[in-house]
Amino acid sequence: MPDHLEFRRSRDVDAVRQTILDLHVEVRGDFGLLSRPFNSIERFDERLLAYAQRPGWETVVARAPGGEPVGFCFGTPLAPNTGWWSSMTTPLPDGYTTETGSRTLAFQEICVRKPWRGRSVAQRLHDELLTGHHEERVTLLVDPGAGGGKVKAVYENWGYREVGRQQPFEDSPQFAVMMRPLQRGRTDTAQR
């Protein structure tokens, strides 16, 4: 039952790295994505370690009774010198990409094992990561074609709106950049 899941937060990548890598291989393998260089275990591990070195990086791992991991997510506040906005292919309004270290939380990854999909585990992971954060807004990247557009639609259902496109890595897809206020119902400084 999803109600009995335990959500464990961590800022120690060494304590959760193998669990995250194992889940990445299983979940991305389910979708046939591991053969793409960007989604290979090596490239994912490079990104994981790079993100985890940034101030404020945090992960949440969901575990079933007995400790079996069922999913994870992680994110990092965007620092003033962030490269997050540097690969935008669509222009954004003046000041939109100005970061302070406390303005925007980047929601960087989420994976949920197949037996647990469709049971609100992904949204619970997402919400757990956002809990306790005080940034104004949260952003994420999504391949707009993933799942025939269904993945993007899930994020839209969670309150995100597309603000532009970017391709942050040479071997990555062109992502839709999505944004929403960190707290739902908050005055919207996050949207264009």
Stockholm file with secondary structure:
# STOCKHOLM 1.0

chainA/1-192         MPDHLEFRRSRDVDAVRQTILDLHVEVRGDFGLLSRPFNSIERFDERLLAYAQRPGWETVVARAPGGEPVGFCFGTPLAPNTGWWSSMTTPLPDGYTTETGSRTLAFQEICVRKPWRGRSVAQRLHDELLTGHHEERVTLLVDPGAGGGKVKAVYENWGYREVGRQQPFEDSPQFAVMMRPLQRGRTDTAQR
#=GR chainA/1-192 SS CGGGCEEEEESCHHHHHHHHHHHHHHHHHHTTCTTSGGGSHHHHHHHHHHHHTSTTCEEEEEECTTSCEEEEEEEEECCTTCCTTTTBSSCCCTTTTCCCSSSEEEEEEEEECGGGTTTTHHHHHHHHHHTTCCCSEEEEEECTTGGGGHHHHHHHHTTCEEEEEECCSTTSCCEEEEEEESSTTSCCCSCC
#=GC SS_cons         CGGGCEEEEESCHHHHHHHHHHHHHHHHHHTTCTTSGGGSHHHHHHHHHHHHTSTTCEEEEEECTTSCEEEEEEEEECCTTCCTTTTBSSCCCTTTTCCCSSSEEEEEEEEECGGGTTTTHHHHHHHHHHTTCCCSEEEEEECTTGGGGHHHHHHHHTTCEEEEEECCSTTSCCEEEEEEESSTTSCCCSCC
//
